[in-house]
Amino acid sequence: EAAELAALERCLANSPATWRVVVGHHPIVSYSSKHGSQPELRGIREVMERLGATAYFNGHDHNLQHVVPVMKAPTPGGNP
């Protein structure tokens, strides 16, 4: 798990992209009654928030959810 978080951190920190999108299998936050949020994925969210990732897309839950982030998401391109 630590190696994967370090790799994610390197990728996001070194990315010149305006839109930094992370894709994973398990949801960081889920309102599914079957699976729900997994505490071990909190590290991914922390790295994404700290390094300004724009979005996280995932599968696993077999339903469509639009989850609004709790933190203030950075504006793409760095403009407030």
ZADO-1210 file (C-alpha; in nm, 4 decimals, padded with zeros to 6 digits):
<atoms>
<atom x="00.0000" y="00.0000" z="00.0000" code="GLU" pos="1"/>
<atom x="00.2808" y="00.2449" z="00.0833" code="ALA" pos="2"/>
<atom x="00.4512" y="00.1805" z="-00.2512" code="ALA" pos="3"/>
<atom x="00.1291" y="00.2511" z="-00.4405" code="GLU" pos="4"/>
<atom x="00.0694" y="00.5759" z="-00.2499" code="LEU" pos="5"/>
<atom x="00.4280" y="00.6846" z="-00.3160" code="ALA" pos="6"/>
<atom x="00.3839" y="00.6125" z="-00.6885" code="ALA" pos="7"/>
<atom x="00.0580" y="00.8114" z="-00.6950" code="LEU" pos="8"/>
<atom x="00.2277" y="01.0989" z="-00.5157" code="GLU" pos="9"/>
<atom x="00.5165" y="01.1016" z="-00.7663" code="ARG" pos="10"/>
<atom x="00.2786" y="01.0925" z="-01.0629" code="CYS" pos="11"/>
<atom x="00.0639" y="01.3783" z="-00.9354" code="LEU" pos="12"/>
<atom x="00.3584" y="01.5893" z="-00.8163" code="ALA" pos="13"/>
<atom x="00.5387" y="01.5577" z="-01.1513" code="ASN" pos="14"/>
<atom x="00.2364" y="01.5997" z="-01.3766" code="SER" pos="15"/>
<atom x="00.2233" y="01.9212" z="-01.5814" code="PRO" pos="16"/>
<atom x="-00.1409" y="01.8485" z="-01.6708" code="ALA" pos="17"/>
<atom x="-00.4134" y="02.1010" z="-01.5955" code="THR" pos="18"/>
<atom x="-00.6600" y="01.8213" z="-01.5187" code="TRP" pos="19"/>
<atom x="-00.5137" y="01.5473" z="-01.2988" code="ARG" pos="20"/>
<atom x="-00.7523" y="01.2506" z="-01.2902" code="VAL" pos="21"/>
<atom x="-00.6984" y="00.9396" z="-01.0790" code="VAL" pos="22"/>
<atom x="-00.8678" y="00.6119" z="-01.1738" code="VAL" pos="23"/>
<atom x="-00.9102" y="00.3217" z="-00.9336" code="GLY" pos="24"/>
<atom x="-01.1246" y="00.0178" z="-00.8819" code="HIS" pos="25"/>
<atom x="-01.2614" y="00.0773" z="-00.5309" code="HIS" pos="26"/>
<atom x="-01.4461" y="00.3965" z="-00.4350" code="PRO" pos="27"/>
<atom x="-01.2901" y="00.6392" z="-00.1878" code="ILE" pos="28"/>
<atom x="-01.6413" y="00.7450" z="-00.0851" code="VAL" pos="29"/>
<atom x="-01.9518" y="00.5388" z="-00.1548" code="SER" pos="30"/>
<atom x="-02.3143" y="00.5482" z="-00.0565" code="TYR" pos="31"/>
<atom x="-02.3711" y="00.1896" z="-00.1638" code="SER" pos="32"/>
<atom x="-02.5408" y="-00.0239" z="00.0977" code="SER" pos="33"/>
<atom x="-02.3391" y="-00.3277" z="-00.0117" code="LYS" pos="34"/>
<atom x="-01.9800" y="-00.2025" z="-00.0259" code="HIS" pos="35"/>
<atom x="-01.9483" y="00.1433" z="00.1269" code="GLY" pos="36"/>
<atom x="-01.6337" y="00.3499" z="00.1796" code="SER" pos="37"/>
<atom x="-01.3131" y="00.1696" z="00.2728" code="GLN" pos="38"/>
<atom x="-01.0956" y="00.3286" z="00.5437" code="PRO" pos="39"/>
<atom x="-00.7732" y="00.1978" z="00.3886" code="GLU" pos="40"/>
<atom x="-00.8305" y="00.4257" z="00.0879" code="LEU" pos="41"/>
<atom x="-00.8077" y="00.7469" z="00.2941" code="ARG" pos="42"/>
<atom x="-00.4418" y="00.7807" z="00.1948" code="GLY" pos="43"/>
<atom x="-00.5397" y="00.8148" z="-00.1708" code="ILE" pos="44"/>
<atom x="-00.7803" y="01.0959" z="-00.0903" code="ARG" pos="45"/>
<atom x="-00.5185" y="01.2751" z="00.1221" code="GLU" pos="46"/>
<atom x="-00.2594" y="01.2621" z="-00.1589" code="VAL" pos="47"/>
<atom x="-00.5162" y="01.3769" z="-00.4159" code="MET" pos="48"/>
<atom x="-00.6268" y="01.6728" z="-00.2026" code="GLU" pos="49"/>
<atom x="-00.2715" y="01.7774" z="-00.1162" code="ARG" pos="50"/>
<atom x="-00.1472" y="01.7617" z="-00.4759" code="LEU" pos="51"/>
<atom x="-00.4562" y="01.9036" z="-00.6444" code="GLY" pos="52"/>
<atom x="-00.6029" y="01.6080" z="-00.8310" code="ALA" pos="53"/>
<atom x="-00.9172" y="01.7125" z="-01.0159" code="THR" pos="54"/>
<atom x="-01.1230" y="01.3915" z="-01.0021" code="ALA" pos="55"/>
<atom x="-01.1294" y="01.0262" z="-00.9010" code="TYR" pos="56"/>
<atom x="-01.3198" y="00.7735" z="-01.1123" code="PHE" pos="57"/>
<atom x="-01.3841" y="00.4180" z="-01.0010" code="ASN" pos="58"/>
<atom x="-01.5853" y="00.1057" z="-01.0634" code="GLY" pos="59"/>
<atom x="-01.6678" y="-00.1679" z="-00.8121" code="HIS" pos="60"/>
<atom x="-02.0077" y="-00.0398" z="-00.6978" code="ASP" pos="61"/>
<atom x="-02.2643" y="-00.1385" z="-00.9579" code="HIS" pos="62"/>
<atom x="-02.4548" y="00.1876" z="-00.9520" code="ASN" pos="63"/>
<atom x="-02.4000" y="00.5475" z="-01.0601" code="LEU" pos="64"/>
<atom x="-02.3096" y="00.7975" z="-00.7888" code="GLN" pos="65"/>
<atom x="-02.2133" y="01.1624" z="-00.8166" code="HIS" pos="66"/>
<atom x="-02.0346" y="01.2425" z="-00.4922" code="VAL" pos="67"/>
<atom x="-01.9583" y="01.6077" z="-00.4241" code="VAL" pos="68"/>
<atom x="-01.6217" y="01.6494" z="-00.2500" code="PRO" pos="69"/>
<atom x="-01.6107" y="01.7740" z="00.1061" code="VAL" pos="70"/>
<atom x="-01.2897" y="01.9695" z="00.0455" code="MET" pos="71"/>
<atom x="-01.2636" y="02.2746" z="-00.1772" code="LYS" pos="72"/>
<atom x="-01.1466" y="02.1338" z="-00.5090" code="ALA" pos="73"/>
<atom x="-00.8791" y="02.3310" z="-00.6935" code="PRO" pos="74"/>
<atom x="-00.9872" y="02.5123" z="-01.0046" code="THR" pos="75"/>
<atom x="-00.8365" y="02.3521" z="-01.3166" code="PRO" pos="76"/>
<atom x="-00.5517" y="02.5658" z="-01.4405" code="GLY" pos="77"/>
<atom x="-00.4903" y="02.7091" z="-01.0949" code="GLY" pos="78"/>
<atom x="-00.7275" y="03.0050" z="-01.1232" code="ASN" pos="79"/>
<atom x="-00.9445" y="03.0782" z="-00.8170" code="PRO" pos="80"/>
</atoms>
